[in-house]
Amino acid sequence: MAKNRMKKNSIMNFVAVAVLTIIGIVLSVCSFEIPFTTSTYNGFANSIPLGFDLGGGIYAVYDCSLSTGSNTQDLDKAIDEMVERLPSVISEEYGEATITRQGSTSIRIEIPSTDDSGNFFELIGHPIYMALTNDDDAEARIVGTDIESATAVYQPTTDGTYGYGVNIQFTDEGADKFASLTAEAAESDNQQIYIFVGEIGGDDTQILTLTCEEEITGGSTFISFDTYEQAQEYALQIMSGTFDVSLDLLEQSVVSATLGPNALTFAIIGIAVGLVLIMLAMWIRYGDFGLLSAFALVIYLVLMLFFLQAIPFVQLTLLGLAGIILSIGMTVCGMVIIFEKFREEYRSGKKIPLSTKSAFKRAFWPIFDSNIVVFVIALMLSIIGTSAIQSFGIILLIGILLAMFTNLVVMRFFVKWYLPFNSVKAKKLHLPKQSRAHKELKESPVGGEANE
């Protein structure tokens, strides 16, 4: 009765996991209209951002020169600082964009998987210089280089209502200047600070006022606009005006995938064929355990697709595909380690249930050590690498964590659920014969004496 109950529980567990896996596969590859809505579900696989080499996109090339009022005369240094800061400026709208230097005085911005950037490239090439003063005709006290960030937001306004606008966050030095400026304004007759959105004296400059009844020490201020789109445009242009570099648009074009339109299809076919061959080899070598490993690999792939589309900053490129293949290899290697330890334990004379228990125990540290080394390398690449290398590092991190989960958790449960169906038939697991010494010991009528 107990054995039948264990078989029943195992069947229920396998069926539950199989149903969830089928649902995961459907959610990964299928697209469909969401009932009772006007939205379309595109599937995990179709929602993964593609890099320039696999998905194509749009790019622009700018010529760089020192801006008016630049704090440096070193153009090379100013360009490097802008290339470092610009990704954070455009991350809200184009988080997958890459910015690289091209030649000595040019930069190239690539936005993958799109053929329309709207007026983004025009806006970034026409910065707005922002300045704050305590008089409408006084010299600027706070300028663009004192601004840390400008972000479009929807937040409460001074009259208690909510509205769209740009939240200006100052640098430490800018915050000190702003506190000093607001303190002076609070003590003046009109208690006004003048915010010039554009160059002071410019024809298109917008002049805003901020009433200060006391010193403001928060290091930020808020500028109201009518719509969120307008706030986004101004935020981008204000941030562009904080650089020591002016950008002149030289070239803009839409390009197809640099590896060819069918590169991703061929890569997927190659990975699928490789996985089928791996599963076949695992079945030939390990029998039923090989079939369990194939089931576990399917779960691994579903989870990989889910996390690739769910985690920000992931961009699937040719390097990313290499990271997926490497992590699949680490997963299969972990399975091989477990099954080979199991065969060794069985060959030494242990029964199948005890052999599996010992195998997982012996395989834990080899699997953990090998994966943790790759994990540390991937973590370093995702922190200090270029954008393409960082994406590869993040994908490899995801893959390594899933590899350890698949080997040390999923496979352990699968084997545990399998044993009630077969705990004695070595042929189904393609196991080797047990050692002759163990056989002789079992057949000896005085096994205790023989052991001595």
Secondary structure, DSSP 8 states (H G I E B T S, - for coil): -HHHHHHHHHHHHHHHHHHHHHHHHHHHH--EE-TTSS-EE--TGGGS-B-HHHH-EEEEEEEEEE-TT-S-S-HHHHHHHHHHHHHHHHTTT-TT-EEEEETTTEEEEEEES-S--TTHHHHHTS---EEEESSTTS--SB-GGGEEEEEEEEEE-TTSSEEEEEEEEE-HHHHHHHHHHHHHHHHSSS-EEEEEESSTT-TT-EEEEEE-SS---SSEEEEEESSHHHHHHHHHHHHHTTSSEEEEEEEEEEE--TT-TTHHHHHHHHHHHHHHHHHHHHHHHHTHHHHHHHHHHHHHHHHHHHHHHHSTT--B-HHHHHHHHHHHHHHHHHHHHHHHHHHHHHHTT--HHHHHHHHHHHHHHHHHHHHHHHHHHHHHHHHHS-HHHHHHHHHHHHHHHHHHHIIIIIHHHHHHHHTTT-SS-GGGGT-----HHHHHHHH-TTHHHHH-
